[in-house]
Amino acid sequence: MSLPRYPAYKDSGVAWLGEVPGHWEVKRLKQACHVFPSNVDKKSYDGETPVNLCNYTDVYYNDTITADMEFMAATASDDQIAKFTLRAGDTIITKDSETADDIAIGAYVPADLPSVVCGYHLSMIRPKTDINGAFVKRLFDSSYVKSCVAVRANGLTRVGLGQYEIDNLELPFPPIDEQVQIAAFLDCETGKVDALIAEQQRLVELLAEKRQAVISHAVTKGLNPNATMKDSGIEWLDEVPEHWEVKRLRFVAELNPSKSEVATLDKDTLVSFLPMDAIGDDGKLNFEREKPIADVENGYTFFRDGDVTVAKITPCFENGKGAVMRGLTQGIGFGTTELIVARPIANQTGSEYLHYLFTSVVFRKNGEGHMYGAGGQKRVPDDFVRNFEIAFPPIEEQEGIATFLDTETAKFDTLTAEANRAIALLQERRSALISAAVTGKIDVRGYAEDFRGRGQGGATAQLLVDRKADTASEH
């Protein structure tokens, strides 16, 4: 079924908002809610009371804040506890971030949390009389509010939303009973969409696991199921084909070749510049950036066409980030120092096979055990890669395995891309439904009376019809 529009509309007086239902009001946020930017940091101080801190990531990664979450331990003053303790109906939003896209991400508090305090870089929004907190949360989920916030956020290296800007957001509010109906309707319908998204996300995970299993089996056991096997002599590797030879990587590839190879080139020569974000987890490269050799020969990692790179910093290493370098400007590239470069030795290994070895679970899991450093900045040492020991097939067999894996991984990549497109479409439809409901573009009052018994009907069914129509139009 299609959801109807309201019978009468009026000009909201807000250019971006356009028309709203005739009986709705447009209010500044400060007229509808109390807004408290928090000043409670994550440090603990003597003389203050221990509290559980609801911090930035708790809000950013969750739609709701509940008692069963693992909160950070901190302390707060009596005044801070009185002001920032979470209550039922509160919406907590992010007010500072590195990009405007991450500003005003909201999480709803459905029940009182007497031991939990709102933390720094967040603002608490507490509804006044005749304002429903769940509806306020949905306003912050809408594309309308996200657009308003994007133009109000200010800053350079870090952007933020000031108190004045939050207070004066102009928002549409229906009567309280209608707010409750809209919030309940969206809880039900977005829940159904979220279930569909979760199914697709699980499919993506399963495809990634299967893809990885195929790669790891091919580079440790080969393609011939009837091959005679032998003990590899490596505890974690077990048996390998009898004709494969156990070697350390330093005997099949040169690691981190010297930059002296480009010392004689003109310093104004343009070469490819590939920081970490230009190297995809799928091995694809972004060649948009070029720099003269003079700008990159010091302080960056050097590589040539045919070299194989692997990230050494977490979490890029665990994700298998790396690539075979092909198509570099002048055949030369420079990039982040967080890359290890391996140049295959002729007749010992090939670029494509080595890349698959680097992306395999057997390589990555062993590397994780050798990481050094603290927190989120652990690294795999170059010596681990240099001395990594595994069985290598003859070069001709390596080429056959690489060709096989090119074909098989392409199949998984196609299925994964389809699942990700479905996720993106469902997320788009979810966002559109929320925005339409909270800005009065659709009237859910009649539907809200009985939507809980409709199963996969109503708005979700319409989402799926739209999705099928979009898919059909693409073909």
N, C-alpha and C positions, 0 to 999 in steps of 0.2 A: 504494500500500500504506500501511496505518497502522502506525506504529511502536509496539511493545508497551511495557508498563510492566515494571519489574523484578519478579521473583517475590516478593520480600520487602522490606518497608520497616520503618523504626523512627522513633521521634520524634527529631528533630534536637536538641531542647532549645532551639531558637531559634524564637520565636513566628512571625516573618515567614517563616521558611524552611519550617516544617512538617515533614513526613516526608521522609526521604532513604532511598536504598537501604540495606539492612541491613548491607552490608559497607563502606559509605563512612564516612569520618570527618569530623567538623566541627572545624576548627582556626581559631585566630586567624591573621590574615595574617602576623604576626611569627613564628609557629611554622613557617610554610611558606616564607617568603621573607624576605630582607633588604630593608628599605625605607630608601632614602636620599633625603631632600629636598635638592635641589640649591641651592647658594649661588653658582653661577657666573653673573654678570650679563653683559650684552651689551657692556660697555665693554672697551676694551683698555688694559692698564697696562704701563708700562715695567718690564722685568725679568722679566715673565712669558712663558710659551711660547705662540706662536700656535696656535690650535686652530680647528676647525670647531664651531660651536655648534648643537646641536639645540634649537630654541627652542619657545615655546608654540604658535605657529601650525603648525610642522612636525608636532606631535603632534595638534593639534586637527583638522586637515584630512586626516590620513592614517592608514590602518589599520596600515601598516608603515613603518619607518624604514630606508631603504636607501642604499647608497653613491652612487647616481646622483642623489640629491636635491641641491638647491642650498642649502647651509647658510650661515649668517652667519659672518663672520670675527670672532674675538674672541681673548682670551688667558685663560690659567688658570695657577694655581700648580701645582707638581709634585704636591702633596697632592691638589688637586682633580682633576688628570688621572688619578692613580692610583685615585681613588674613583669618579669620574663618567664615565669613558670607557665607551662603549656596548659591551656584549658580547652574543653570540648568546644568546637566551633571555630577555633583559630585556624588561620591559614598562614604558613610560614613561607616566605619567598626569599630567593637569593637576590642580593642587592649589589654585589660586586663580582666581577669576573674578568677574564682575559678578552672576551668578546661579548658584544651586545646580545648575541643569540642565547647566551647563558644567564641573562639578567631576567629576574622576575619569574623564574621557575618555581612553581608552588607545590607544597605538600599540605594536606589537610589533617587536622587533629580531631578524630571522631569522639574521643573520650578524654576526661581530665587525666593529666599525667603529673601528679603532685611532686614528683621527685626529678622532673626533667625541665631544664632551663634552655631557652633559646640562645644560641651562640652567636659569635661575631660573624660579620659579613652576611647576616640575615636580618630581615625585618619581620616582625609579628603583626598580623592584621587581624584585629578582633572586632567582630560585627557589633553594631549598636542595636537598639530596639528595632524590630520589624525587618531585620536583615538576616538572611540564612547563611551560615558560614560555608556550607557545602556549595551553595550557589556562587559565593565569592570565589571559592577555589576554582570552579569551572570558568568563571570570567578570566582568571589568570591562565587557564589552559587555551583560551580562544586566540585565534589569529589576530583579532582586533586589538586585544591588549598587547600582544607580542609586537605588533606594528607600532603602537603608541610608545611602548617602552624603548624600542630600537632607536627612535629619533630623539628620545629624551636622555638616554645614557650618554655620559661624557667621560673623557679620559683618553690617553694615548696608549701606553703600554698596558694599562689596566683600566677598564671602564666601570663606572658605577652609576647608581640611580640615587640621587639625593632625596632628602626628606620632602622637599617642596614638590619635586616631580612626582613622587609616589602619592603624596597627599592630594594632588590636583589632577590625577587621572580622571577623565570624565567617562562614567560608566552607566549603562542602562540597568534600571531596576524595575521589575514588575512588582505587584503586591506580594506580600510574604508567602501566602498560600501557593501562589504560582511559582515563586522561587523554589519552594520545597518540591513541587511537582516536577519542575525542570531538572533539579538536581537528582531526584530519584529516577527520572526517565533516563538521564545520561549515565547514572551508575549502572543501570540495567543494560543499556544498549552498548556502552563502551566496554562493559564486561564481556559481552558476546564477541565484540571485535577483538578485544585483547586475547580471548581464547583462540581465535583464528590466527592471530599474529603469533602466539606462543607455539601453535602447531607448526607454522612455517619456520620459526626460529629453531625448533627442535629438528626439523628436516635439514636445515642448513648445518646444524651441529653433526647430525648423523652422516651427511654427505662429506663433511670435513674429516670425520673419523675414518670413513671408508676410503677416501682419497689417500689419507695418510697411511693406512694399512697397506694399500696397493703399492705405494712408493717404497715403504720400508721393507716389504717382502721382496720386491724386485731387486733392491740394492743389497740384500743380505742372503737371498736364496736363489736369485735368478728366475728365469722364465720356464725352465725345463723341470717339470715335476718328477721326472724319472732320472734326473741326474744322480750319479754316484756321489755320496756325501763323505766328508771327513771332519774330524774334530778341528775346529779353528784354532784351538789353544787360547781363545779369549773367552773368559767365563761368561760374560753376558751375551756373547754372540752365538754360542753353541756350534752346531754343524754348518758347514758351507760346502758348495760344490767342490769336488775333489781337485779340479783343475784351476780353481781360483787361488790367488797368492796373497797371503797376509802381508800387508805393508803399512808403514806409517805414512801419513799424508805428505810429509816433507820429501818423500822419495817419488811422489807422483806429481807434485805441484810446487812451484816456487811461491813462497808467501811474501806479501808486501814488497813487490819489486821496487827497485831504487828509482827515485825521481831524476837521477842523472841522465836517464834516457831522453829527457826533453830539455836538457841543459843547453843544447846548441840551437834550439828553436828560437825564433824571434819572440821577444817578450810580449808583443802585441797580438800574437796568434790567439784567435778565439778557440776555446775548447769547451766541452760540455761541463756544466757544473751541476752535481747531483747531491744535494743535502739529503738527509734521511727521508724527508717527506716526498722526495721525488722518486723514491724506490717503493713500489707497492709490495704488499704481502704476497701478491700473486706473481711477483717477478717482473711486472711491467714497469717501464721506465718513463719518466716525464722529462722530455728534452727541451722544455721551454726556456731554461736558463743557460746562458753561455757567459764566460768571462775570459779576459785575456790571461795568459799564463802568468804574467807578472802579479796578478791579484790573487792567485791560488797556489802558486808553487811552494809557498811557505804556509804551514798550518793546516794543510788539507791532505787527504789521502789520494794517492795517484793510482790510476788504472788505465788499461788499454782495451780496445775491442778484443773480445774473447776471454778476458779475465772474468773470474767468478767472485762475487762479493757476498759476504755474510755479515749481518749485524752482530756486534758483540755485546751490546748493552741490553739490559732487561727493560721492558718486556719484548723489544723487537726480536731478540734472539729466540725467545720461546715461541714467538709467532712465525718463525721461519723467514723473517724478512731478509731478502737478498735477491740477487739477479745475475744472469749472464749478461755482461756488458756488450751490447751490440748497437751499432748505429751512432756511436759517439762522434761528435764534430772533430774532424781531423783524426778520428780513431783514438782520441785521447780524452780522458775525463779526470776530474778531481771531485772529491766529495768529503763528507763528514769523516772525522777521525774515528768515529765509532764503527767503522767498517774494517773488516779483515779482507784482504785481497789474496786470492789464490790464482796463480797462472799455471794452467796445466802444462806438464812436460810432455813433449811429443812422444807418441807411442806408449805412454803410460796411462793417461786418462784423457777424457774429453770434457769440454766445458759443460755441455748439457748434462752428462752423467754426474759430474762433480756437483753441479747445482742441485740435482735431485738428492744426492747424498747429504748435502748440507741442509736440505729441508726435511729430511727424514726424522722420525721420532728417535731412532737409535742414536743419531748424532746429537740432536738437541737435548735429549734427556741426559746423556753423558756429559754434555757441556754444562748443563745446569748444576751438576754436582761439583764442578770446578770453579764456579763463579766466585769472585771476590768483590769486596766493597760493602757498603752499608745501605740499608733502606731500599729505595726504588732505583738506585744507581749502580747495581751490581753489573759486573762485566765478565765475559769469558776471556781468559788470558790467551794471547797469541800462541803461547807454548802448548796449550791444550790442542789447538787446531793443528799445529805443526807435528805434534806427536800422537795424534789420534790414530789408532790402529784398527784396521778393518780389512776384510778380504776383498781383493779387486779381481774381476774377471779380465780376460784378454780384451784389448782395445776394441776389437770387432764386436765382441759380445756386449761391451759397454754401449756401443753405438746402437745395437739392436734393442737393448733395454731402454735407452733414452727415447728411441722412436716409439716403442710400445707405450712408455709412460706419457709421452706427448699426446698420444691418441686417447688413452684412458683418462688422464687428468682433464682433458678438454671436455669429455662427457660429463664429468663431475662438475666442472666449472659452468657448463651450460645449465645444468639442473640447479646449481646454486644461484646463478644469475636469475633464473625464473622465479625461484623462491624469494629472493631478495626484492624482485620487482613486485611480487604479490604483497610482501610486507610493506613496501613503500606505498603501494596503492591503498592498502587497508589503513595505514597510518594517516594518509591524506584524507581518506573518507572519514576517519574518526575525528580528525581535527575539524573538518568541514561541518560535521554533525554538531559538535560542541559549539562552534562559532554561530551556526544558524540558530541553535536553541537559545543561547544566552543573549543574542542580539535581537531576538524576536522575528527572525526571518521565517521561522516555522512555528506553528501553534501545536504544542504537544498536550494541551490540557485534556482533550477528550481521550487521546491515546493513553495518557498517564493513568487513567482510571482502571484500565485492565491490562496494561502491557506486561505485567509480571507473569501472566498465564499464557503468553503468546509464543513461548519457545523461541524458535529462530525466525519468528515473523517480524512484522513491523519494520522499523527503521533498518534493522540489520539485514533483513531480507532485501530491502531496497538497495542497501549498500552492495550486496552481492549481485543483484541484477545489474546495477551500474557497472560493477567490476567486470562482469561477463560481457557487457556491451562494449566497454573500453577495450577488452582483450580481443573481441571479434573485430573491432574497427582497426586494430593494429595489423591484422592479417588480411 
